[in-house]
Amino acid sequence: METGTSLKSLSQQSGISTSRLTKYEKGENPIPLAVLEGLLGLLNENIEKFIDKDGPIGQWLDEGKAIQEFLELPEELRMFVCKPINKPYLELALSLSGMSTEKLRSVAETLLDITL
């Protein structure tokens, strides 16, 4: 419905009967991944739209993305993060990243006063 394509039209384009498409649509029959990808291609839709982001697959995809982002960091940062002894520095950076600009300025001024 969202794409403006009728079941009859999709049936003709895909070679899948309208009754089978109706069963897929109502969740009465599981859709094989290859069939789903083919139908989405005909509808110019992306499979990402249909992935449960809160379920196990969504979590797996999020973890994969996080790993990829970590691997894209410069090697020296990756090595720093991987050393357990550096955990306090990372926790401090996390705390600082959540502070407002005013609070950060106050902390920096206090550090400057201490070092003078």
Helices and strands as residue ranges (DSSP letters): H 7-14, H 18-26, H 33-42, G 47-50, H 56-71, H 75-82, G 84-86, H 87-97, H 101-115
